[in-house]
Amino acid sequence: MTVQLNPYLNFSGTAREAMEFYQRVFGGELALTTFREYGTEDPALADQIMHGMLRTADGAVLMGSDMPPGMEIRRGNANTICLSGDDADKLRGWWEQLSAGGVVQEPLEKQMWGDEYGQCEDRFGTPWMFDIGQPSS
């Protein structure tokens, strides 16, 4: 895989229920990670979903998470387009083009899980999330 385009859905405390529903609808393997697994001790947030990924047998991917406190679901941020893959040059080029004239919420930089990650909203108000993994050997 060099690049993959994934829909990423945001929820207000119902990500687990929604992602399990989508798994029942589409089948496939579902992986859910809670905020607790990444060190959150806030009991109101700990069991909510930090990241969920549904990968179907035919290759479709749907991702989602709960919005953390202080971030609300609003028109325009309930869906994010996530671009991910290991073609770093291509993805960085897309990042530069999409973030130019827009708003960078989180700069594209190396994260604790090892990938480069960033979030921006392009000049048209479309939210984008980038995750650049390490190339497979």
Residue frames as a rotation matrix with the C-alpha (Angstrom) as fourth column:
MET 1
0.582 0.813 0.000 0.00
0.813 -0.582 0.000 0.00
0.000 0.000 -1.000 0.00
THR 2
-0.566 -0.756 0.330 1.35
0.738 -0.643 -0.204 3.43
0.366 0.128 0.922 -0.87
VAL 3
-0.910 0.362 0.202 -1.71
-0.408 -0.869 -0.281 5.63
0.074 -0.338 0.938 -0.19
GLN 4
-0.575 0.790 -0.212 -5.17
0.762 0.612 0.211 4.90
0.297 -0.040 -0.954 1.15
LEU 5
-0.692 0.465 0.553 -8.19
-0.418 -0.882 0.219 7.23
0.589 -0.080 0.804 1.42
ASN 6
-0.656 0.405 -0.637 -10.31
0.668 0.705 -0.238 6.52
0.353 -0.582 -0.733 4.53
PRO 7
0.171 0.742 0.648 -13.54
-0.093 -0.643 0.760 8.08
0.981 -0.191 -0.041 5.79
TYR 8
-0.758 -0.394 -0.520 -13.13
0.502 0.159 -0.850 9.04
0.418 -0.905 0.077 9.47
LEU 9
0.158 0.939 0.306 -16.27
0.224 -0.336 0.915 9.69
0.962 -0.076 -0.263 11.51
ASN 10
-0.890 -0.404 0.210 -16.44
-0.071 -0.334 -0.940 11.60
0.450 -0.852 0.268 14.80
PHE 11
0.073 0.915 -0.398 -18.97
0.458 0.323 0.828 10.87
0.886 -0.243 -0.396 17.52
SER 12
-0.225 -0.041 0.974 -20.04
-0.701 -0.687 -0.191 12.33
0.677 -0.725 0.126 20.83
GLY 13
-0.432 -0.055 0.900 -19.61
-0.837 0.398 -0.377 9.32
-0.337 -0.916 -0.218 23.13
THR 14
0.548 0.729 0.409 -21.23
-0.482 0.676 -0.558 6.77
-0.683 0.109 0.722 20.80
ALA 15
-0.005 -0.626 -0.780 -18.23
-0.998 0.048 -0.032 5.66
0.058 0.778 -0.625 18.70
ARG 16
-0.836 -0.314 0.450 -18.14
-0.387 0.919 -0.079 2.11
-0.388 -0.240 -0.890 20.13
GLU 17
-0.056 0.919 0.390 -21.85
0.083 0.393 -0.916 1.58
-0.995 -0.019 -0.099 19.46
ALA 18
0.612 0.294 -0.735 -21.60
-0.614 -0.410 -0.675 3.06
-0.499 0.864 -0.071 15.96
MET 19
-0.264 -0.806 -0.530 -18.45
-0.964 0.242 0.113 1.16
0.037 0.540 -0.841 14.94
GLU 20
-0.781 0.063 0.622 -19.92
-0.137 0.954 -0.268 -2.13
-0.610 -0.295 -0.736 16.21
PHE 21
0.340 0.940 -0.014 -23.06
-0.083 0.015 -0.996 -1.38
-0.937 0.340 0.083 14.22
TYR 22
0.420 -0.245 -0.874 -21.00
-0.891 -0.292 -0.347 -0.74
-0.170 0.925 -0.341 11.06
GLN 23
-0.722 -0.686 0.090 -19.20
-0.667 0.725 0.173 -4.03
-0.184 0.064 -0.981 11.65
ARG 24
-0.347 0.681 0.645 -22.53
0.126 0.715 -0.688 -5.82
-0.929 -0.158 -0.334 11.79
VAL 25
0.630 0.614 -0.476 -23.59
-0.329 -0.344 -0.879 -4.10
-0.703 0.711 -0.014 8.57
PHE 26
0.559 -0.480 -0.676 -20.36
-0.818 -0.184 -0.545 -4.50
0.137 0.858 -0.495 6.58
GLY 27
0.929 -0.323 -0.181 -18.61
0.347 0.930 0.124 -7.41
0.128 -0.178 0.976 8.31
GLY 28
0.355 -0.891 0.282 -14.84
-0.005 -0.303 -0.953 -7.38
0.935 0.337 -0.112 8.68
GLU 29
-0.038 -0.534 -0.845 -12.35
0.922 0.307 -0.235 -6.91
0.385 -0.788 0.480 11.48
LEU 30
0.683 0.325 0.654 -12.91
0.053 -0.915 0.400 -4.13
0.728 -0.239 -0.642 14.03
ALA 31
-0.246 -0.775 -0.582 -10.13
0.868 0.092 -0.488 -2.73
0.432 -0.625 0.650 16.20
LEU 32
0.690 0.501 0.522 -11.02
0.167 -0.812 0.560 -0.24
0.704 -0.299 -0.644 18.94
THR 33
-0.421 -0.828 -0.371 -8.58
0.722 -0.058 -0.690 1.67
0.550 -0.558 0.622 21.16
THR 34
0.670 0.698 -0.254 -9.79
0.694 -0.467 0.547 3.61
0.263 -0.543 -0.797 24.20
PHE 35
0.527 -0.446 0.723 -8.40
-0.348 -0.890 -0.296 6.82
0.775 -0.095 -0.624 25.62
ARG 36
0.836 -0.197 0.512 -7.46
-0.460 0.256 0.850 4.79
-0.299 -0.946 0.124 28.74
GLU 37
0.760 -0.543 0.357 -5.09
0.605 0.792 -0.083 2.68
-0.238 0.279 0.930 26.63
TYR 38
0.171 -0.713 0.680 -3.15
0.590 -0.479 -0.650 5.86
0.789 0.513 0.339 25.83
GLY 39
-0.660 -0.632 -0.405 -2.94
0.640 -0.192 -0.744 6.98
0.392 -0.751 0.532 29.45
THR 40
-0.376 0.590 0.715 -6.10
-0.392 -0.800 0.454 9.03
0.840 -0.110 0.532 30.01
GLU 41
-0.904 0.024 -0.426 -7.23
0.380 0.501 -0.777 8.76
0.195 -0.865 -0.463 33.63
ASP 42
-0.702 0.711 0.041 -10.39
-0.701 -0.680 -0.212 10.89
-0.123 -0.178 0.976 33.31
PRO 43
-0.716 0.424 0.555 -13.20
0.183 0.881 -0.437 8.40
-0.674 -0.211 -0.708 34.08
ALA 44
0.309 0.881 -0.357 -15.61
-0.172 -0.317 -0.933 10.28
-0.935 0.350 0.053 31.81
LEU 45
0.453 -0.230 -0.861 -13.27
-0.882 -0.256 -0.395 9.81
-0.130 0.939 -0.319 28.85
ALA 46
-0.341 -0.809 0.479 -11.25
-0.735 0.547 0.400 6.67
-0.586 -0.215 -0.781 29.66
ASP 47
-0.373 0.238 0.897 -13.59
0.265 0.953 -0.143 4.12
-0.889 0.185 -0.419 28.05
GLN 48
0.703 0.557 -0.442 -14.50
-0.244 -0.395 -0.886 6.23
-0.668 0.731 -0.142 25.05
ILE 49
0.592 -0.418 0.689 -12.91
0.734 0.632 -0.247 5.40
-0.333 0.652 0.681 21.72
MET 50
0.111 -0.674 -0.730 -9.70
-0.174 -0.737 0.654 7.22
-0.979 0.055 -0.199 20.80
HIS 51
-0.441 -0.252 -0.862 -9.45
-0.883 -0.050 0.467 5.30
-0.160 0.967 -0.200 17.54
GLY 52
0.158 0.506 0.848 -11.55
-0.125 0.862 -0.491 2.68
-0.980 -0.029 0.199 15.82
MET 53
-0.466 -0.317 -0.826 -10.86
-0.850 -0.101 0.517 0.98
-0.247 0.943 -0.222 12.52
LEU 54
0.391 0.618 0.682 -13.09
-0.168 0.777 -0.607 -1.35
-0.905 0.122 0.407 10.57
ARG 55
-0.531 -0.578 -0.620 -11.36
-0.777 0.041 0.628 -3.19
-0.337 0.815 -0.470 7.73
THR 56
0.534 0.830 0.160 -13.68
-0.650 0.524 -0.550 -5.23
-0.541 0.189 0.819 5.53
ALA 57
0.221 -0.412 0.884 -12.76
0.288 0.894 0.344 -8.42
-0.932 0.179 0.316 3.71
ASP 58
0.567 0.036 0.823 -12.94
0.823 0.013 -0.567 -6.62
-0.031 0.999 -0.022 0.38
GLY 59
-0.336 -0.918 0.208 -10.52
0.907 -0.376 -0.192 -3.88
0.255 0.124 0.959 1.47
ALA 60
0.275 0.472 0.837 -12.82
0.172 -0.881 0.441 -1.05
0.946 0.023 -0.324 2.53
VAL 61
-0.587 -0.484 -0.649 -11.78
0.753 -0.032 -0.657 0.88
0.297 -0.874 0.384 5.63
LEU 62
0.379 0.672 0.636 -13.97
0.139 -0.721 0.679 2.98
0.915 -0.169 -0.366 7.92
MET 63
-0.585 -0.629 -0.512 -12.52
0.647 0.019 -0.762 4.73
0.489 -0.777 0.396 10.95
GLY 64
0.345 0.717 0.605 -14.02
0.069 -0.663 0.746 6.69
0.936 -0.215 -0.278 13.81
SER 65
-0.658 -0.527 -0.538 -13.56
0.601 0.064 -0.797 8.06
0.454 -0.848 0.274 17.32
ASP 66
0.514 0.724 -0.459 -15.24
0.856 -0.404 0.322 9.95
0.047 -0.559 -0.828 20.13
MET 67
0.248 -0.384 0.889 -14.52
0.126 -0.897 -0.423 13.65
0.961 0.217 -0.174 20.34
PRO 68
-0.458 -0.475 -0.751 -12.52
0.802 0.143 -0.580 14.53
0.383 -0.868 0.315 23.47
PRO 69
0.361 0.594 -0.719 -13.84
0.852 -0.524 -0.005 17.05
-0.380 -0.611 -0.695 26.02
GLY 70
-0.120 -0.347 -0.930 -13.77
0.056 -0.938 0.343 20.60
-0.991 -0.011 0.132 24.78
MET 71
-0.935 -0.098 -0.340 -14.44
-0.333 -0.087 0.939 19.53
-0.122 0.991 0.049 21.19
GLU 72
-0.149 0.963 0.226 -18.02
-0.258 0.182 -0.949 19.41
-0.955 -0.200 0.221 20.07
ILE 73
-0.493 0.164 0.854 -19.63
0.802 0.466 0.373 17.79
-0.336 0.870 -0.361 17.07
ARG 74
-0.026 0.488 -0.873 -20.68
-0.166 -0.863 -0.477 20.60
-0.986 0.132 0.103 14.77
ARG 75
0.902 0.361 0.235 -21.69
0.186 0.165 -0.968 20.84
-0.389 0.918 0.082 11.17
GLY 76
0.729 -0.657 -0.190 -18.50
-0.532 -0.371 -0.761 20.35
0.429 0.656 -0.620 9.21
ASN 77
-0.302 -0.920 0.250 -16.49
-0.919 0.211 -0.334 18.30
0.255 -0.331 -0.909 11.70
ALA 78
0.449 0.508 0.735 -18.60
-0.665 0.739 -0.105 15.16
-0.596 -0.442 0.670 12.01
ASN 79
0.884 -0.220 0.413 -16.60
0.414 0.777 -0.473 13.75
-0.217 0.589 0.778 9.09
THR 80
0.350 -0.855 -0.383 -12.89
-0.622 -0.517 0.588 14.01
-0.701 0.032 -0.712 8.35
ILE 81
0.932 -0.151 -0.330 -11.06
-0.197 0.552 -0.810 12.73
0.304 0.820 0.485 5.30
CYS 82
0.524 -0.766 0.373 -8.04
-0.387 0.176 0.905 10.73
-0.759 -0.618 -0.204 6.41
LEU 83
0.755 -0.421 -0.503 -5.17
-0.444 0.238 -0.864 10.18
0.483 0.875 -0.007 4.01
SER 84
0.483 -0.592 0.645 -2.74
-0.602 0.311 0.736 7.52
-0.636 -0.743 -0.206 5.15
GLY 85
0.970 -0.233 -0.070 0.00
0.117 0.700 -0.704 5.37
0.213 0.675 0.707 3.75
ASP 86
0.483 -0.864 -0.140 3.77
0.485 0.131 0.864 5.03
-0.728 -0.486 0.483 3.51
ASP 87
0.091 -0.422 0.902 4.40
0.929 -0.291 -0.230 7.15
0.360 0.858 0.366 0.39
ALA 88
0.066 -0.099 -0.993 5.75
0.799 -0.591 0.112 10.01
-0.598 -0.801 0.040 2.50
ASP 89
-0.879 -0.457 -0.135 6.74
0.286 -0.732 0.618 12.28
-0.381 0.505 0.774 -0.39
LYS 90
-0.603 0.728 0.327 3.31
0.392 -0.086 0.916 12.08
0.695 0.680 -0.233 -2.01
LEU 91
0.276 0.767 -0.579 1.44
0.900 0.005 0.435 12.53
0.337 -0.642 -0.689 1.29
ARG 92
-0.227 -0.422 -0.878 3.63
0.693 -0.703 0.158 15.46
-0.684 -0.573 0.453 2.39
GLY 93
-0.972 -0.101 0.210 3.00
0.228 -0.594 0.772 17.11
0.046 0.798 0.600 -0.99
TRP 94
-0.174 0.981 0.088 -0.76
0.567 0.027 0.824 16.70
0.805 0.193 -0.560 -0.54
TRP 95
0.190 0.167 -0.967 -0.43
0.961 -0.233 0.149 18.08
-0.201 -0.958 -0.205 3.03
GLU 96
-0.712 -0.559 -0.425 1.36
0.464 -0.829 0.314 21.18
-0.527 0.027 0.849 1.74
GLN 97
-0.864 0.397 0.310 -1.28
0.145 -0.393 0.908 21.81
0.483 0.829 0.282 -0.91
LEU 98
0.033 0.965 -0.260 -4.31
0.637 0.180 0.750 21.15
0.770 -0.190 -0.609 1.30
SER 99
0.184 0.010 -0.983 -3.05
0.946 -0.273 0.174 23.11
-0.267 -0.962 -0.059 4.32
ALA 100
-0.852 -0.508 0.125 -1.94
0.520 -0.797 0.306 26.14
-0.056 0.326 0.944 2.22
GLY 101
-0.722 0.578 0.381 -4.47
-0.322 -0.768 0.554 28.90
0.612 0.277 0.740 2.78
GLY 102
0.298 0.831 -0.469 -6.28
0.137 0.449 0.883 26.80
0.945 -0.327 0.020 5.37
VAL 103
0.403 -0.105 0.909 -5.94
-0.873 -0.342 0.348 26.20
0.274 -0.934 -0.229 9.09
VAL 104
-0.247 -0.536 -0.807 -3.49
-0.080 0.842 -0.534 23.72
0.966 -0.067 -0.251 10.61
GLN 105
0.738 0.546 0.397 -4.96
-0.474 0.000 0.880 22.28
0.481 -0.838 0.259 13.81
GLU 106
0.687 -0.584 0.432 -2.07
-0.110 0.505 0.856 19.89
-0.718 -0.636 0.283 14.43
PRO 107
0.222 -0.670 -0.708 1.21
-0.951 -0.310 -0.005 20.17
-0.216 0.675 -0.706 12.49
LEU 108
0.907 0.000 -0.421 2.36
-0.186 0.897 -0.401 17.16
0.378 0.442 0.813 10.48
GLU 109
-0.050 -0.947 0.318 5.06
-0.903 -0.093 -0.419 15.67
0.426 -0.308 -0.851 12.71
LYS 110
-0.485 -0.249 -0.839 6.22
-0.033 0.963 -0.267 12.39
0.874 -0.102 -0.475 14.29
GLN 111
0.326 0.733 0.597 3.93
-0.763 -0.169 0.624 11.06
0.558 -0.658 0.505 17.03
MET 112
-0.097 -0.349 0.932 4.24
-0.925 0.377 0.045 8.70
-0.367 -0.858 -0.360 20.01
TRP 113
0.613 0.379 0.693 3.01
-0.154 0.918 -0.365 5.74
-0.775 0.118 0.621 17.92
GLY 114
-0.184 -0.882 0.434 5.82
0.390 0.339 0.856 6.30
-0.902 0.326 0.282 15.39
ASP 115
0.071 0.279 0.958 3.93
0.997 -0.046 -0.061 7.76
0.027 0.959 -0.281 12.43
GLU 116
-0.987 -0.152 -0.049 3.88
0.148 -0.987 0.066 11.33
-0.058 0.058 0.997 11.20
TYR 117
-0.166 0.985 -0.042 0.44
0.986 0.167 0.016 12.78
0.023 -0.039 -0.999 11.90
GLY 118
-0.956 -0.066 -0.285 -1.28
0.103 -0.988 -0.119 16.11
-0.274 -0.143 0.951 11.33
GLN 119
-0.043 0.986 0.160 -4.70
0.938 0.095 -0.332 17.69
-0.343 0.136 -0.929 10.97
CYS 120
-0.923 -0.165 -0.347 -5.78
0.060 -0.954 0.295 20.65
-0.379 0.251 0.891 8.87
GLU 121
0.271 0.955 0.117 -8.84
0.534 -0.049 -0.844 22.24
-0.801 0.291 -0.524 7.38
ASP 122
-0.487 -0.503 0.714 -8.39
0.868 -0.188 0.460 23.32
-0.097 0.844 0.528 3.78
ARG 123
-0.980 0.009 -0.201 -9.37
-0.017 -0.999 0.039 26.74
-0.200 0.042 0.979 2.48
PHE 124
-0.501 0.854 -0.143 -12.83
-0.331 -0.036 0.943 25.41
0.800 0.519 0.301 1.60
GLY 125
-0.044 0.457 0.888 -13.50
-0.995 -0.097 0.001 24.21
0.086 -0.884 0.459 5.15
THR 126
0.709 0.247 -0.660 -12.93
-0.299 0.954 0.035 20.50
0.639 0.172 0.750 4.45
PRO 127
0.503 -0.530 0.682 -11.23
-0.786 0.046 0.616 18.73
-0.358 -0.847 -0.394 7.37
TRP 128
0.575 -0.448 -0.685 -8.24
-0.309 0.657 -0.688 16.49
0.758 0.607 0.239 6.56
MET 129
0.674 -0.431 0.599 -6.20
-0.524 0.293 0.800 14.10
-0.521 -0.853 -0.028 8.71
PHE 130
0.476 -0.611 -0.632 -2.83
-0.607 0.292 -0.739 12.73
0.636 0.736 -0.232 7.58
ASP 131
0.648 -0.368 0.667 -1.00
-0.445 0.528 0.723 9.66
-0.619 -0.765 0.178 8.89
ILE 132
0.491 -0.589 -0.642 2.31
-0.696 0.177 -0.696 8.73
0.523 0.788 -0.323 7.29
GLY 133
0.897 -0.140 0.419 3.55
-0.178 0.753 0.633 5.29
-0.404 -0.643 0.651 8.34
GLN 134
-0.114 -0.993 -0.012 6.92
-0.656 0.066 0.752 3.72
-0.746 0.093 -0.659 7.86
PRO 135
0.156 0.134 -0.979 7.47
-0.938 0.331 -0.105 1.87
0.310 0.934 0.178 4.54
SER 136
0.845 0.147 0.515 7.17
-0.312 0.916 0.251 -1.91
-0.435 -0.373 0.820 4.73
SER 137
-0.162 -0.976 -0.143 10.43
-0.841 0.061 0.538 -3.77
-0.517 0.208 -0.831 4.20
